[in-house]
Amino acid sequence: MHFTMRIDGTAAHITVHGEIDYNTLPTLRAAAAGLPPHVTELVWDLYDAHFMDVAGLHLLFEQPSQEGPPRKTTVTNLAPQPLRLLVLAAEMDPALELAHLLPDTLPPTLLDD
């Protein structure tokens, strides 16, 4: 797994290339934690991440540390398996704010379930 990062003004886009699991979680957490303080939006682009286990849920739903600035986190370009995992997690725990994590336009595969 590797990732690419692009910062546009106050938004950071991190594109994951490969699987998101407990082996890759520390690297991705460090990337998010190392963002400059002026970044107020984090977009995880999972176009090239075709597999995500429960570690991905930790990455996407964990609260940022008290030291960093508050950031809006969203996910885009979900492959079917990571999307299904997010939907299952939301079904199991309705308190998860899936609507805040997903972009305004839901992918058609979510509507097929």
PDB file as gemmi writes it, atoms N, CA and C in Angstrom:
CRYST1    1.000    1.000    1.000  90.00  90.00  90.00 P 1                      
ATOM      1  N   MET A   1       0.845  -1.172   0.000  1.00  0.00           N  
ATOM      2  CA  MET A   1       0.000   0.000   0.000  1.00  0.00           C  
ATOM      3  C   MET A   1       0.886   1.228   0.000  1.00  0.00           C  
ATOM      4  N   HIS A   2       0.474   2.193  -0.784  1.00  0.00           N  
ATOM      5  CA  HIS A   2       1.059   3.519  -0.702  1.00  0.00           C  
ATOM      6  C   HIS A   2      -0.063   4.523  -0.919  1.00  0.00           C  
ATOM      7  N   PHE A   3       0.240   5.790  -0.738  1.00  0.00           N  
ATOM      8  CA  PHE A   3      -0.784   6.808  -0.907  1.00  0.00           C  
ATOM      9  C   PHE A   3      -0.168   8.032  -1.567  1.00  0.00           C  
ATOM     10  N   THR A   4      -1.022   8.820  -2.161  1.00  0.00           N  
ATOM     11  CA  THR A   4      -0.606  10.110  -2.687  1.00  0.00           C  
ATOM     12  C   THR A   4      -1.434  11.166  -1.975  1.00  0.00           C  
ATOM     13  N   MET A   5      -0.840  12.343  -1.841  1.00  0.00           N  
ATOM     14  CA  MET A   5      -1.514  13.421  -1.130  1.00  0.00           C  
ATOM     15  C   MET A   5      -1.429  14.704  -1.949  1.00  0.00           C  
ATOM     16  N   ARG A   6      -2.545  15.421  -1.942  1.00  0.00           N  
ATOM     17  CA  ARG A   6      -2.598  16.719  -2.619  1.00  0.00           C  
ATOM     18  C   ARG A   6      -3.311  17.677  -1.674  1.00  0.00           C  
ATOM     19  N   ILE A   7      -2.733  18.850  -1.504  1.00  0.00           N  
ATOM     20  CA  ILE A   7      -3.367  19.865  -0.666  1.00  0.00           C  
ATOM     21  C   ILE A   7      -3.748  21.034  -1.556  1.00  0.00           C  
ATOM     22  N   ASP A   8      -5.040  21.359  -1.542  1.00  0.00           N  
ATOM     23  CA  ASP A   8      -5.588  22.490  -2.294  1.00  0.00           C  
ATOM     24  C   ASP A   8      -6.188  23.465  -1.292  1.00  0.00           C  
ATOM     25  N   GLY A   9      -5.457  24.496  -0.974  1.00  0.00           N  
ATOM     26  CA  GLY A   9      -5.953  25.464   0.005  1.00  0.00           C  
ATOM     27  C   GLY A   9      -6.132  24.823   1.360  1.00  0.00           C  
ATOM     28  N   THR A  10      -7.381  24.763   1.825  1.00  0.00           N  
ATOM     29  CA  THR A  10      -7.663  24.187   3.147  1.00  0.00           C  
ATOM     30  C   THR A  10      -8.124  22.732   3.081  1.00  0.00           C  
ATOM     31  N   ALA A  11      -8.084  22.137   1.879  1.00  0.00           N  
ATOM     32  CA  ALA A  11      -8.522  20.744   1.716  1.00  0.00           C  
ATOM     33  C   ALA A  11      -7.341  19.846   1.358  1.00  0.00           C  
ATOM     34  N   ALA A  12      -7.267  18.714   2.016  1.00  0.00           N  
ATOM     35  CA  ALA A  12      -6.260  17.700   1.704  1.00  0.00           C  
ATOM     36  C   ALA A  12      -6.970  16.498   1.105  1.00  0.00           C  
ATOM     37  N   HIS A  13      -6.400  15.955   0.042  1.00  0.00           N  
ATOM     38  CA  HIS A  13      -6.929  14.761  -0.621  1.00  0.00           C  
ATOM     39  C   HIS A  13      -5.866  13.680  -0.505  1.00  0.00           C  
ATOM     40  N   ILE A  14      -6.215  12.604   0.190  1.00  0.00           N  
ATOM     41  CA  ILE A  14      -5.297  11.470   0.315  1.00  0.00           C  
ATOM     42  C   ILE A  14      -5.901  10.319  -0.471  1.00  0.00           C  
ATOM     43  N   THR A  15      -5.173   9.858  -1.478  1.00  0.00           N  
ATOM     44  CA  THR A  15      -5.608   8.745  -2.311  1.00  0.00           C  
ATOM     45  C   THR A  15      -4.835   7.505  -1.896  1.00  0.00           C  
ATOM     46  N   VAL A  16      -5.558   6.489  -1.496  1.00  0.00           N  
ATOM     47  CA  VAL A  16      -4.951   5.241  -1.037  1.00  0.00           C  
ATOM     48  C   VAL A  16      -4.844   4.290  -2.224  1.00  0.00           C  
ATOM     49  N   HIS A  17      -3.660   3.731  -2.397  1.00  0.00           N  
ATOM     50  CA  HIS A  17      -3.401   2.751  -3.462  1.00  0.00           C  
ATOM     51  C   HIS A  17      -3.074   1.418  -2.792  1.00  0.00           C  
ATOM     52  N   GLY A  18      -4.052   0.543  -2.724  1.00  0.00           N  
ATOM     53  CA  GLY A  18      -3.857  -0.754  -2.078  1.00  0.00           C  
ATOM     54  C   GLY A  18      -4.858  -0.958  -0.960  1.00  0.00           C  
ATOM     55  N   GLU A  19      -4.633  -1.980  -0.177  1.00  0.00           N  
ATOM     56  CA  GLU A  19      -5.563  -2.365   0.876  1.00  0.00           C  
ATOM     57  C   GLU A  19      -5.426  -1.485   2.108  1.00  0.00           C  
ATOM     58  N   ILE A  20      -6.542  -1.333   2.813  1.00  0.00           N  
ATOM     59  CA  ILE A  20      -6.530  -0.665   4.111  1.00  0.00           C  
ATOM     60  C   ILE A  20      -6.788  -1.742   5.152  1.00  0.00           C  
ATOM     61  N   ASP A  21      -5.764  -2.013   5.963  1.00  0.00           N  
ATOM     62  CA  ASP A  21      -5.875  -3.021   7.009  1.00  0.00           C  
ATOM     63  C   ASP A  21      -5.014  -2.578   8.192  1.00  0.00           C  
ATOM     64  N   TYR A  22      -4.875  -3.444   9.193  1.00  0.00           N  
ATOM     65  CA  TYR A  22      -4.123  -3.046  10.380  1.00  0.00           C  
ATOM     66  C   TYR A  22      -2.640  -2.838  10.099  1.00  0.00           C  
ATOM     67  N   ASN A  23      -2.108  -3.416   9.039  1.00  0.00           N  
ATOM     68  CA  ASN A  23      -0.708  -3.174   8.687  1.00  0.00           C  
ATOM     69  C   ASN A  23      -0.509  -1.787   8.090  1.00  0.00           C  
ATOM     70  N   THR A  24      -1.499  -1.288   7.364  1.00  0.00           N  
ATOM     71  CA  THR A  24      -1.376   0.006   6.700  1.00  0.00           C  
ATOM     72  C   THR A  24      -1.962   1.150   7.524  1.00  0.00           C  
ATOM     73  N   LEU A  25      -2.756   0.827   8.540  1.00  0.00           N  
ATOM     74  CA  LEU A  25      -3.417   1.842   9.351  1.00  0.00           C  
ATOM     75  C   LEU A  25      -2.453   2.858   9.966  1.00  0.00           C  
ATOM     76  N   PRO A  26      -1.334   2.455  10.582  1.00  0.00           N  
ATOM     77  CA  PRO A  26      -0.444   3.452  11.184  1.00  0.00           C  
ATOM     78  C   PRO A  26       0.100   4.467  10.161  1.00  0.00           C  
ATOM     79  N   THR A  27       0.408   4.009   8.965  1.00  0.00           N  
ATOM     80  CA  THR A  27       0.913   4.910   7.932  1.00  0.00           C  
ATOM     81  C   THR A  27      -0.140   5.931   7.531  1.00  0.00           C  
ATOM     82  N   LEU A  28      -1.384   5.477   7.368  1.00  0.00           N  
ATOM     83  CA  LEU A  28      -2.455   6.388   6.973  1.00  0.00           C  
ATOM     84  C   LEU A  28      -2.822   7.355   8.098  1.00  0.00           C  
ATOM     85  N   ARG A  29      -2.813   6.867   9.324  1.00  0.00           N  
ATOM     86  CA  ARG A  29      -3.053   7.749  10.467  1.00  0.00           C  
ATOM     87  C   ARG A  29      -1.983   8.834  10.542  1.00  0.00           C  
ATOM     88  N   ALA A  30      -0.742   8.440  10.329  1.00  0.00           N  
ATOM     89  CA  ALA A  30       0.363   9.400  10.385  1.00  0.00           C  
ATOM     90  C   ALA A  30       0.232  10.448   9.284  1.00  0.00           C  
ATOM     91  N   ALA A  31      -0.210  10.028   8.103  1.00  0.00           N  
ATOM     92  CA  ALA A  31      -0.401  10.985   7.008  1.00  0.00           C  
ATOM     93  C   ALA A  31      -1.444  12.033   7.388  1.00  0.00           C  
ATOM     94  N   ALA A  32      -2.556  11.588   7.966  1.00  0.00           N  
ATOM     95  CA  ALA A  32      -3.607  12.523   8.373  1.00  0.00           C  
ATOM     96  C   ALA A  32      -3.142  13.410   9.526  1.00  0.00           C  
ATOM     97  N   ALA A  33      -2.430  12.827  10.470  1.00  0.00           N  
ATOM     98  CA  ALA A  33      -1.962  13.596  11.630  1.00  0.00           C  
ATOM     99  C   ALA A  33      -0.909  14.630  11.232  1.00  0.00           C  
ATOM    100  N   GLY A  34      -0.187  14.363  10.159  1.00  0.00           N  
ATOM    101  CA  GLY A  34       0.873  15.269   9.737  1.00  0.00           C  
ATOM    102  C   GLY A  34       0.428  16.394   8.824  1.00  0.00           C  
ATOM    103  N   LEU A  35      -0.869  16.510   8.600  1.00  0.00           N  
ATOM    104  CA  LEU A  35      -1.358  17.588   7.741  1.00  0.00           C  
ATOM    105  C   LEU A  35      -1.123  18.943   8.398  1.00  0.00           C  
ATOM    106  N   PRO A  36      -0.901  19.966   7.599  1.00  0.00           N  
ATOM    107  CA  PRO A  36      -0.689  21.309   8.159  1.00  0.00           C  
ATOM    108  C   PRO A  36      -1.923  21.789   8.931  1.00  0.00           C  
ATOM    109  N   PRO A  37      -1.722  22.648   9.906  1.00  0.00           N  
ATOM    110  CA  PRO A  37      -2.838  23.124  10.735  1.00  0.00           C  
ATOM    111  C   PRO A  37      -3.930  23.857   9.958  1.00  0.00           C  
ATOM    112  N   HIS A  38      -3.608  24.446   8.811  1.00  0.00           N  
ATOM    113  CA  HIS A  38      -4.623  25.202   8.066  1.00  0.00           C  
ATOM    114  C   HIS A  38      -5.602  24.298   7.307  1.00  0.00           C  
ATOM    115  N   VAL A  39      -5.334  22.989   7.259  1.00  0.00           N  
ATOM    116  CA  VAL A  39      -6.220  22.059   6.554  1.00  0.00           C  
ATOM    117  C   VAL A  39      -7.446  21.784   7.423  1.00  0.00           C  
ATOM    118  N   THR A  40      -8.619  22.127   6.892  1.00  0.00           N  
ATOM    119  CA  THR A  40      -9.865  21.943   7.641  1.00  0.00           C  
ATOM    120  C   THR A  40     -10.762  20.880   7.028  1.00  0.00           C  
ATOM    121  N   GLU A  41     -10.355  20.335   5.889  1.00  0.00           N  
ATOM    122  CA  GLU A  41     -11.130  19.272   5.236  1.00  0.00           C  
ATOM    123  C   GLU A  41     -10.182  18.179   4.767  1.00  0.00           C  
ATOM    124  N   LEU A  42     -10.533  16.935   5.085  1.00  0.00           N  
ATOM    125  CA  LEU A  42      -9.755  15.778   4.652  1.00  0.00           C  
ATOM    126  C   LEU A  42     -10.640  14.886   3.809  1.00  0.00           C  
ATOM    127  N   VAL A  43     -10.219  14.636   2.583  1.00  0.00           N  
ATOM    128  CA  VAL A  43     -10.963  13.769   1.672  1.00  0.00           C  
ATOM    129  C   VAL A  43     -10.127  12.508   1.450  1.00  0.00           C  
ATOM    130  N   TRP A  44     -10.668  11.377   1.837  1.00  0.00           N  
ATOM    131  CA  TRP A  44     -10.036  10.087   1.557  1.00  0.00           C  
ATOM    132  C   TRP A  44     -10.572   9.599   0.217  1.00  0.00           C  
ATOM    133  N   ASP A  45      -9.708   9.487  -0.771  1.00  0.00           N  
ATOM    134  CA  ASP A  45     -10.098   8.992  -2.090  1.00  0.00           C  
ATOM    135  C   ASP A  45      -9.728   7.517  -2.145  1.00  0.00           C  
ATOM    136  N   LEU A  46     -10.742   6.655  -2.203  1.00  0.00           N  
ATOM    137  CA  LEU A  46     -10.505   5.210  -2.147  1.00  0.00           C  
ATOM    138  C   LEU A  46     -10.690   4.538  -3.505  1.00  0.00           C  
ATOM    139  N   TYR A  47     -10.486   5.295  -4.559  1.00  0.00           N  
ATOM    140  CA  TYR A  47     -10.616   4.767  -5.916  1.00  0.00           C  
ATOM    141  C   TYR A  47      -9.778   3.510  -6.132  1.00  0.00           C  
ATOM    142  N   ASP A  48      -8.567   3.510  -5.603  1.00  0.00           N  
ATOM    143  CA  ASP A  48      -7.643   2.405  -5.833  1.00  0.00           C  
ATOM    144  C   ASP A  48      -7.486   1.518  -4.595  1.00  0.00           C  
ATOM    145  N   ALA A  49      -8.426   1.619  -3.663  1.00  0.00           N  
ATOM    146  CA  ALA A  49      -8.429   0.771  -2.466  1.00  0.00           C  
ATOM    147  C   ALA A  49      -9.627  -0.169  -2.594  1.00  0.00           C  
ATOM    148  N   HIS A  50      -9.391  -1.340  -3.115  1.00  0.00           N  
ATOM    149  CA  HIS A  50     -10.495  -2.265  -3.385  1.00  0.00           C  
ATOM    150  C   HIS A  50     -10.847  -3.155  -2.202  1.00  0.00           C  
ATOM    151  N   PHE A  51     -10.022  -3.113  -1.143  1.00  0.00           N  
ATOM    152  CA  PHE A  51     -10.308  -3.900   0.061  1.00  0.00           C  
ATOM    153  C   PHE A  51     -10.030  -3.042   1.283  1.00  0.00           C  
ATOM    154  N   MET A  52     -10.943  -3.128   2.265  1.00  0.00           N  
ATOM    155  CA  MET A  52     -10.781  -2.437   3.531  1.00  0.00           C  
ATOM    156  C   MET A  52     -11.359  -3.332   4.609  1.00  0.00           C  
ATOM    157  N   ASP A  53     -10.588  -3.563   5.671  1.00  0.00           N  
ATOM    158  CA  ASP A  53     -11.148  -4.315   6.785  1.00  0.00           C  
ATOM    159  C   ASP A  53     -11.541  -3.335   7.889  1.00  0.00           C  
ATOM    160  N   VAL A  54     -11.794  -3.834   9.076  1.00  0.00           N  
ATOM    161  CA  VAL A  54     -12.279  -2.995  10.165  1.00  0.00           C  
ATOM    162  C   VAL A  54     -11.297  -1.874  10.501  1.00  0.00           C  
ATOM    163  N   ALA A  55     -10.033  -2.017  10.160  1.00  0.00           N  
ATOM    164  CA  ALA A  55      -9.066  -0.937  10.379  1.00  0.00           C  
ATOM    165  C   ALA A  55      -9.482   0.320   9.619  1.00  0.00           C  
ATOM    166  N   GLY A  56     -10.072   0.145   8.460  1.00  0.00           N  
ATOM    167  CA  GLY A  56     -10.562   1.292   7.696  1.00  0.00           C  
ATOM    168  C   GLY A  56     -11.668   2.033   8.425  1.00  0.00           C  
ATOM    169  N   LEU A  57     -12.494   1.292   9.150  1.00  0.00           N  
ATOM    170  CA  LEU A  57     -13.537   1.938   9.943  1.00  0.00           C  
ATOM    171  C   LEU A  57     -12.920   2.795  11.041  1.00  0.00           C  
ATOM    172  N   HIS A  58     -11.874   2.270  11.670  1.00  0.00           N  
ATOM    173  CA  HIS A  58     -11.171   3.055  12.688  1.00  0.00           C  
ATOM    174  C   HIS A  58     -10.593   4.321  12.072  1.00  0.00           C  
ATOM    175  N   LEU A  59      -9.990   4.193  10.921  1.00  0.00           N  
ATOM    176  CA  LEU A  59      -9.387   5.342  10.246  1.00  0.00           C  
ATOM    177  C   LEU A  59     -10.431   6.411   9.926  1.00  0.00           C  
ATOM    178  N   LEU A  60     -11.564   6.009   9.419  1.00  0.00           N  
ATOM    179  CA  LEU A  60     -12.561   6.963   8.944  1.00  0.00           C  
ATOM    180  C   LEU A  60     -13.446   7.541  10.048  1.00  0.00           C  
ATOM    181  N   PHE A  61     -13.668   6.779  11.124  1.00  0.00           N  
ATOM    182  CA  PHE A  61     -14.607   7.226  12.149  1.00  0.00           C  
ATOM    183  C   PHE A  61     -13.958   7.700  13.444  1.00  0.00           C  
ATOM    184  N   GLU A  62     -12.664   7.461  13.632  1.00  0.00           N  
ATOM    185  CA  GLU A  62     -12.066   7.872  14.897  1.00  0.00           C  
ATOM    186  C   GLU A  62     -11.999   9.392  14.982  1.00  0.00           C  
ATOM    187  N   GLN A  63     -12.119   9.883  16.179  1.00  0.00           N  
ATOM    188  CA  GLN A  63     -12.072  11.318  16.410  1.00  0.00           C  
ATOM    189  C   GLN A  63     -10.626  11.797  16.351  1.00  0.00           C  
ATOM    190  N   PRO A  64     -10.384  12.951  15.738  1.00  0.00           N  
ATOM    191  CA  PRO A  64      -9.023  13.490  15.714  1.00  0.00           C  
ATOM    192  C   PRO A  64      -8.564  13.842  17.118  1.00  0.00           C  
ATOM    193  N   SER A  65      -7.258  13.900  17.294  1.00  0.00           N  
ATOM    194  CA  SER A  65      -6.719  14.229  18.614  1.00  0.00           C  
ATOM    195  C   SER A  65      -7.130  15.650  19.001  1.00  0.00           C  
ATOM    196  N   GLN A  66      -7.129  15.919  20.274  1.00  0.00           N  
ATOM    197  CA  GLN A  66      -7.497  17.240  20.781  1.00  0.00           C  
ATOM    198  C   GLN A  66      -6.501  18.311  20.335  1.00  0.00           C  
ATOM    199  N   GLU A  67      -5.282  17.908  20.015  1.00  0.00           N  
ATOM    200  CA  GLU A  67      -4.239  18.864  19.655  1.00  0.00           C  
ATOM    201  C   GLU A  67      -4.443  19.449  18.262  1.00  0.00           C  
ATOM    202  N   GLY A  68      -4.992  18.677  17.352  1.00  0.00           N  
ATOM    203  CA  GLY A  68      -5.140  19.128  15.983  1.00  0.00           C  
ATOM    204  C   GLY A  68      -6.393  19.955  15.780  1.00  0.00           C  
ATOM    205  N   PRO A  69      -6.472  20.609  14.629  1.00  0.00           N  
ATOM    206  CA  PRO A  69      -7.666  21.400  14.335  1.00  0.00           C  
ATOM    207  C   PRO A  69      -8.837  20.491  13.984  1.00  0.00           C  
ATOM    208  N   PRO A  70     -10.075  20.965  14.182  1.00  0.00           N  
ATOM    209  CA  PRO A  70     -11.219  20.158  13.750  1.00  0.00           C  
ATOM    210  C   PRO A  70     -11.211  20.066  12.227  1.00  0.00           C  
ATOM    211  N   ARG A  71     -11.475  18.887  11.703  1.00  0.00           N  
ATOM    212  CA  ARG A  71     -11.473  18.662  10.257  1.00  0.00           C  
ATOM    213  C   ARG A  71     -12.734  17.923   9.848  1.00  0.00           C  
ATOM    214  N   LYS A  72     -13.304  18.371   8.758  1.00  0.00           N  
ATOM    215  CA  LYS A  72     -14.396  17.634   8.134  1.00  0.00           C  
ATOM    216  C   LYS A  72     -13.755  16.511   7.329  1.00  0.00           C  
ATOM    217  N   THR A  73     -14.216  15.292   7.537  1.00  0.00           N  
ATOM    218  CA  THR A  73     -13.685  14.134   6.824  1.00  0.00           C  
ATOM    219  C   THR A  73     -14.759  13.560   5.923  1.00  0.00           C  
ATOM    220  N   THR A  74     -14.395  13.334   4.667  1.00  0.00           N  
ATOM    221  CA  THR A  74     -15.303  12.686   3.722  1.00  0.00           C  
ATOM    222  C   THR A  74     -14.542  11.603   2.974  1.00  0.00           C  
ATOM    223  N   VAL A  75     -15.309  10.734   2.326  1.00  0.00           N  
ATOM    224  CA  VAL A  75     -14.742   9.640   1.535  1.00  0.00           C  
ATOM    225  C   VAL A  75     -15.355   9.720   0.148  1.00  0.00           C  
ATOM    226  N   THR A  76     -14.554   9.460  -0.866  1.00  0.00           N  
ATOM    227  CA  THR A  76     -15.041   9.491  -2.230  1.00  0.00           C  
ATOM    228  C   THR A  76     -14.508   8.291  -3.009  1.00  0.00           C  
ATOM    229  N   ASN A  77     -15.152   8.001  -4.115  1.00  0.00           N  
ATOM    230  CA  ASN A  77     -14.729   6.934  -5.037  1.00  0.00           C  
ATOM    231  C   ASN A  77     -14.615   5.575  -4.364  1.00  0.00           C  
ATOM    232  N   LEU A  78     -15.623   5.217  -3.607  1.00  0.00           N  
ATOM    233  CA  LEU A  78     -15.608   3.934  -2.906  1.00  0.00           C  
ATOM    234  C   LEU A  78     -15.817   2.764  -3.861  1.00  0.00           C  
ATOM    235  N   ALA A  79     -14.948   1.776  -3.756  1.00  0.00           N  
ATOM    236  CA  ALA A  79     -15.136   0.509  -4.469  1.00  0.00           C  
ATOM    237  C   ALA A  79     -16.250  -0.254  -3.751  1.00  0.00           C  
ATOM    238  N   PRO A  80     -16.831  -1.264  -4.390  1.00  0.00           N  
ATOM    239  CA  PRO A  80     -17.962  -1.979  -3.779  1.00  0.00           C  
ATOM    240  C   PRO A  80     -17.683  -2.562  -2.388  1.00  0.00           C  
ATOM    241  N   GLN A  81     -16.541  -3.192  -2.178  1.00  0.00           N  
ATOM    242  CA  GLN A  81     -16.296  -3.832  -0.880  1.00  0.00           C  
ATOM    243  C   GLN A  81     -16.163  -2.806   0.249  1.00  0.00           C  
ATOM    244  N   PRO A  82     -15.352  -1.752   0.120  1.00  0.00           N  
ATOM    245  CA  PRO A  82     -15.321  -0.761   1.207  1.00  0.00           C  
ATOM    246  C   PRO A  82     -16.672  -0.086   1.443  1.00  0.00           C  
ATOM    247  N   LEU A  83     -17.408   0.171   0.381  1.00  0.00           N  
ATOM    248  CA  LEU A  83     -18.733   0.768   0.534  1.00  0.00           C  
ATOM    249  C   LEU A  83     -19.646  -0.164   1.322  1.00  0.00           C  
ATOM    250  N   ARG A  84     -19.626  -1.436   0.987  1.00  0.00           N  
ATOM    251  CA  ARG A  84     -20.470  -2.412   1.685  1.00  0.00           C  
ATOM    252  C   ARG A  84     -20.095  -2.482   3.163  1.00  0.00           C  
ATOM    253  N   LEU A  85     -18.803  -2.430   3.469  1.00  0.00           N  
ATOM    254  CA  LEU A  85     -18.354  -2.446   4.857  1.00  0.00           C  
ATOM    255  C   LEU A  85     -18.887  -1.230   5.611  1.00  0.00           C  
ATOM    256  N   LEU A  86     -18.845  -0.065   4.999  1.00  0.00           N  
ATOM    257  CA  LEU A  86     -19.376   1.139   5.643  1.00  0.00           C  
ATOM    258  C   LEU A  86     -20.879   1.017   5.887  1.00  0.00           C  
ATOM    259  N   VAL A  87     -21.595   0.492   4.912  1.00  0.00           N  
ATOM    260  CA  VAL A  87     -23.041   0.325   5.053  1.00  0.00           C  
ATOM    261  C   VAL A  87     -23.346  -0.668   6.178  1.00  0.00           C  
ATOM    262  N   LEU A  88     -22.617  -1.785   6.231  1.00  0.00           N  
ATOM    263  CA  LEU A  88     -22.820  -2.766   7.303  1.00  0.00           C  
ATOM    264  C   LEU A  88     -22.528  -2.168   8.671  1.00  0.00           C  
ATOM    265  N   ALA A  89     -21.463  -1.387   8.757  1.00  0.00           N  
ATOM    266  CA  ALA A  89     -21.120  -0.753  10.032  1.00  0.00           C  
ATOM    267  C   ALA A  89     -22.228   0.195  10.474  1.00  0.00           C  
ATOM    268  N   ALA A  90     -22.783   0.944   9.536  1.00  0.00           N  
ATOM    269  CA  ALA A  90     -23.867   1.873   9.864  1.00  0.00           C  
ATOM    270  C   ALA A  90     -25.137   1.124  10.272  1.00  0.00           C  
ATOM    271  N   GLU A  91     -25.362  -0.032   9.646  1.00  0.00           N  
ATOM    272  CA  GLU A  91     -26.522  -0.839  10.032  1.00  0.00           C  
ATOM    273  C   GLU A  91     -26.357  -1.393  11.441  1.00  0.00           C  
ATOM    274  N   MET A  92     -25.135  -1.768  11.798  1.00  0.00           N  
ATOM    275  CA  MET A  92     -24.864  -2.330  13.117  1.00  0.00           C  
ATOM    276  C   MET A  92     -24.848  -1.255  14.202  1.00  0.00           C  
ATOM    277  N   ASP A  93     -24.415  -0.054  13.852  1.00  0.00           N  
ATOM    278  CA  ASP A  93     -24.321   1.040  14.816  1.00  0.00           C  
ATOM    279  C   ASP A  93     -24.891   2.307  14.187  1.00  0.00           C  
ATOM    280  N   PRO A  94     -26.192   2.518  14.341  1.00  0.00           N  
ATOM    281  CA  PRO A  94     -26.823   3.690  13.733  1.00  0.00           C  
ATOM    282  C   PRO A  94     -26.240   5.024  14.204  1.00  0.00           C  
ATOM    283  N   ALA A  95     -25.487   5.023  15.299  1.00  0.00           N  
ATOM    284  CA  ALA A  95     -24.871   6.262  15.781  1.00  0.00           C  
ATOM    285  C   ALA A  95     -23.723   6.722  14.871  1.00  0.00           C  
ATOM    286  N   LEU A  96     -23.193   5.810  14.057  1.00  0.00           N  
ATOM    287  CA  LEU A  96     -22.159   6.221  13.111  1.00  0.00           C  
ATOM    288  C   LEU A  96     -22.780   7.184  12.107  1.00  0.00           C  
ATOM    289  N   GLU A  97     -22.130   8.280  11.882  1.00  0.00           N  
ATOM    290  CA  GLU A  97     -22.682   9.305  11.008  1.00  0.00           C  
ATOM    291  C   GLU A  97     -22.199   9.094   9.582  1.00  0.00           C  
ATOM    292  N   LEU A  98     -22.746   8.090   8.942  1.00  0.00           N  
ATOM    293  CA  LEU A  98     -22.362   7.747   7.575  1.00  0.00           C  
ATOM    294  C   LEU A  98     -22.692   8.867   6.600  1.00  0.00           C  
ATOM    295  N   ALA A  99     -23.787   9.554   6.827  1.00  0.00           N  
ATOM    296  CA  ALA A  99     -24.193  10.632   5.922  1.00  0.00           C  
ATOM    297  C   ALA A  99     -23.166  11.762   5.896  1.00  0.00           C  
ATOM    298  N   HIS A 100     -22.477  11.993   7.009  1.00  0.00           N  
ATOM    299  CA  HIS A 100     -21.458  13.043   7.053  1.00  0.00           C  
ATOM    300  C   HIS A 100     -20.172  12.608   6.361  1.00  0.00           C  
ATOM    301  N   LEU A 101     -19.940  11.320   6.324  1.00  0.00           N  
ATOM    302  CA  LEU A 101     -18.706  10.796   5.756  1.00  0.00           C  
ATOM    303  C   LEU A 101     -18.762  10.708   4.237  1.00  0.00           C  
ATOM    304  N   LEU A 102     -19.927  10.359   3.716  1.00  0.00           N  
ATOM    305  CA  LEU A 102     -20.076  10.207   2.271  1.00  0.00           C  
ATOM    306  C   LEU A 102     -20.355  11.553   1.613  1.00  0.00           C  
ATOM    307  N   PRO A 103     -19.913  11.730   0.394  1.00  0.00           N  
ATOM    308  CA  PRO A 103     -20.202  12.982  -0.309  1.00  0.00           C  
ATOM    309  C   PRO A 103     -21.701  13.154  -0.542  1.00  0.00           C  
ATOM    310  N   ASP A 104     -22.069  14.325  -0.993  1.00  0.00           N  
ATOM    311  CA  ASP A 104     -23.482  14.632  -1.212  1.00  0.00           C  
ATOM    312  C   ASP A 104     -24.146  13.691  -2.203  1.00  0.00           C  
ATOM    313  N   THR A 105     -23.408  13.221  -3.191  1.00  0.00           N  
ATOM    314  CA  THR A 105     -23.960  12.320  -4.196  1.00  0.00           C  
ATOM    315  C   THR A 105     -23.551  10.899  -3.860  1.00  0.00           C  
ATOM    316  N   LEU A 106     -24.521  10.065  -3.560  1.00  0.00           N  
ATOM    317  CA  LEU A 106     -24.226   8.679  -3.233  1.00  0.00           C  
ATOM    318  C   LEU A 106     -23.974   7.875  -4.512  1.00  0.00           C  
ATOM    319  N   PRO A 107     -23.033   6.922  -4.468  1.00  0.00           N  
ATOM    320  CA  PRO A 107     -22.787   6.095  -5.634  1.00  0.00           C  
ATOM    321  C   PRO A 107     -23.991   5.200  -5.922  1.00  0.00           C  
ATOM    322  N   PRO A 108     -24.226   4.876  -7.200  1.00  0.00           N  
ATOM    323  CA  PRO A 108     -25.378   4.047  -7.557  1.00  0.00           C  
ATOM    324  C   PRO A 108     -25.389   2.693  -6.861  1.00  0.00           C  
ATOM    325  N   THR A 109     -24.228   2.117  -6.547  1.00  0.00           N  
ATOM    326  CA  THR A 109     -24.196   0.799  -5.911  1.00  0.00           C  
ATOM    327  C   THR A 109     -24.843   0.829  -4.535  1.00  0.00           C  
ATOM    328  N   LEU A 110     -24.801   1.964  -3.841  1.00  0.00           N  
ATOM    329  CA  LEU A 110     -25.437   2.044  -2.547  1.00  0.00           C  
ATOM    330  C   LEU A 110     -26.950   1.980  -2.688  1.00  0.00           C  
ATOM    331  N   LEU A 111     -27.462   2.527  -3.759  1.00  0.00           N  
ATOM    332  CA  LEU A 111     -28.893   2.539  -3.975  1.00  0.00           C  
ATOM    333  C   LEU A 111     -29.431   1.175  -4.402  1.00  0.00           C  
ATOM    334  N   ASP A 112     -28.551   0.276  -4.867  1.00  0.00           N  
ATOM    335  CA  ASP A 112     -28.965  -1.041  -5.325  1.00  0.00           C  
ATOM    336  C   ASP A 112     -29.253  -2.002  -4.199  1.00  0.00           C  
ATOM    337  N   ASP A 113     -28.773  -1.724  -2.976  1.00  0.00           N  
ATOM    338  CA  ASP A 113     -28.936  -2.665  -1.856  1.00  0.00           C  
ATOM    339  C   ASP A 113     -30.323  -2.703  -1.341  1.00  0.00           C  
TER     340      ASP A 113                                                      
END                                                                             
